[in-house]
Amino acid sequence: MKCRVCREPAVIDLRRHNANFCAEHFLRHCCQQVERVIHDYKMFSPEDRLLVAVSGGKDSLAVWDILHELGYAVDGLYVGLGIERYSGESLSYVSDFVDRRGLNLTIVDLGDTYGFDVPGAAEATGRVPCSACGLSKRHVFDSAAVDGKYDAVVTGHNLDDEAAVLYGNVMRWQVDYLGRQRPLLEARDGFPRKAKPLVRLTERETAAYCVLRGIDYQVEECPMAIGNKHLGFKETLNLLEDRSPGSKAEFYFGYLKRAVDRFSDAEDRGRLGICSGCGAPTDAEVCAFCRLVSRSAGATQPVAFKARNEATVSKR
Amino acid sequence: MKCRVCREPAVIDLRRHNANFCAEHFLRHCCQQVERVIHDYKMFSPEDRLLVAVSGGKDSLAVWDILHELGYAVDGLYVGLGIERYSGESLSYVSDFVDRRGLNLTIVDLGDTYGFDVPGAAEATGRVPCSACGLSKRHVFDSAAVDGKYDAVVTGHNLDDEAAVLYGNVMRWQVDYLGRQRPLLEARDGFPRKAKPLVRLTERETAAYCVLRGIDYQVEECPMAIGNKHLGFKETLNLLEDRSPGSKAEFYFGYLKRAVDRFSDAEDRGRLGICSGCGAPTDAEVCAFCRLVSRSAGATQPVAFKARNEATVSKR
């Protein structure tokens, strides 16, 4: 197995590209895929200030590392979710990453700042944990980006993530979500611009990227996500991909090329007002996050590693 | 387990409908589902003359039986494909069905009429057998319906078939096919009207219908279709359905309700001319079927039961 570029021994085979790479050219391949996405979707320019949503997993650390290497100005934002051992560990990976590179990281702990955590909110509201978690993270990232005057929020969604979300939306024909499923969402109505530069890399590729770059990341899946539908959709797509390499990319990029524009009018774009609680854009009197906060107030569970979450690390 | 309607012991449970039925009320349920589809999609009226494409499998015999019971005037057309033992057996089920009911059946044997059969054509052209078979059947059904001045061609496509075809078209975003995937296609450009009245019944339901009605049908899958992608898509959808009953119907009917119209402009509807060989509508000088015939001429394989295929049975 030889590297497609230099013919030296390869360390990874990418069946979808029908190519093998040595470590050096695989890392270059990852950076090129990200540059191509940034260019194709006009995501941002080197003058922009970016805020990456970082979790301690392979994807968010990889996207931060790649953008930093490419010379973009990227700060990080970590949200402490209060999920037992899991949250404490995830923060330790992020802290290690920023310490080595001297990057700026802001930490918002849901418990300290809003008086609830994800397990508590799920229990108090009867929502599934992933729903309360997603809502909270979106709110914190959006407000931090707007308040900090960042030009875009960057997330580490990879090809597997995006294909699985698309798959779920297609299986139920949720046309309002389908119209919004793009690698770049422009700022509008008080929401920041949002960019997903990793959509041309699979999770196997972002994991390999981290390993080869010596980036330690949290391997464990979130214990609260186990059994959710999203992971089931990923499994199904992986079966199709095994049988026919490239079918996942064909599904996702075929959608972007030939179908997404057909759904762009499906989104409910009624005028948004301003939340009377927090000032965030919302179509209700009080936004969904503030309603979650008021229903979950005081609902926190004891967290190991809590001490790590209390400080706001901020360096460059 | 009791019948939803009469509370007598049930013979079948339909998880998707969260209902059980006795034999009598299950058969009525099947007829009602077909009537609903005919009504919702304005498929045809009792004055129309219908031609059902019949294979000897559960679906085509069920649709013929149901439409006959509902009082529609339906003749049958069987195409002899020349697939070894399989074709001979399939014809014997059809013959038995029409003999008992005194229905009109026309038989067109590809070998006798066009000098080739499906295995021979696949070998001569390098096409997969399902492709040569589908092309041939479409051509024979379409011309017979137009020549016989039928108001519509009826096929036995069930919910599993339609969901699997939709799934395949979505996984590759074949937008031209997506725009045409409806239970009713109007006549146009020399093609007959085409109707699929079984789209609200699964293949488990059409099989149970035949069993309860005492209709013998060919159970065996076509030996040439084994391993094709369509069957793989059916498996995947069955896994999703097992986990979450109703998801197959949600996928297919959600598409018809919220998405199909978004693809209706995607079809290539350039003006069609007339095939210089057979007079069928085509966008080329010679239609795809005539090209298949000329490349496959003389390509037939010895067929068991051949004698059964030679006669044209026509009764009422």
Chai-1 contact restraints between the chains, C-beta under 6 A:
chainA,res_idxA,chainB,res_idxB,connection_type,confidence,min_distance_angstrom,max_distance_angstrom,comment,restraint_id
A,V170,B,V170,contact,1.0,0.0,6.0,A-B,restraint_1
A,M171,B,F251,contact,1.0,0.0,6.0,A-B,restraint_2
A,R172,B,E250,contact,1.0,0.0,6.0,A-B,restraint_3
A,W173,B,G254,contact,1.0,0.0,6.0,A-B,restraint_4
A,W173,B,Y255,contact,1.0,0.0,6.0,A-B,restraint_5
A,W173,B,R258,contact,1.0,0.0,6.0,A-B,restraint_6
A,W173,B,A259,contact,1.0,0.0,6.0,A-B,restraint_7
A,V175,B,R258,contact,1.0,0.0,6.0,A-B,restraint_8
A,E250,B,R172,contact,1.0,0.0,6.0,A-B,restraint_9
A,F251,B,M171,contact,1.0,0.0,6.0,A-B,restraint_10
A,G254,B,W173,contact,1.0,0.0,6.0,A-B,restraint_11
A,Y255,B,W173,contact,1.0,0.0,6.0,A-B,restraint_12
A,R258,B,W173,contact,1.0,0.0,6.0,A-B,restraint_13
A,R258,B,V175,contact,1.0,0.0,6.0,A-B,restraint_14
A,A259,B,W173,contact,1.0,0.0,6.0,A-B,restraint_15
A,R262,B,R262,contact,1.0,0.0,6.0,A-B,restraint_16
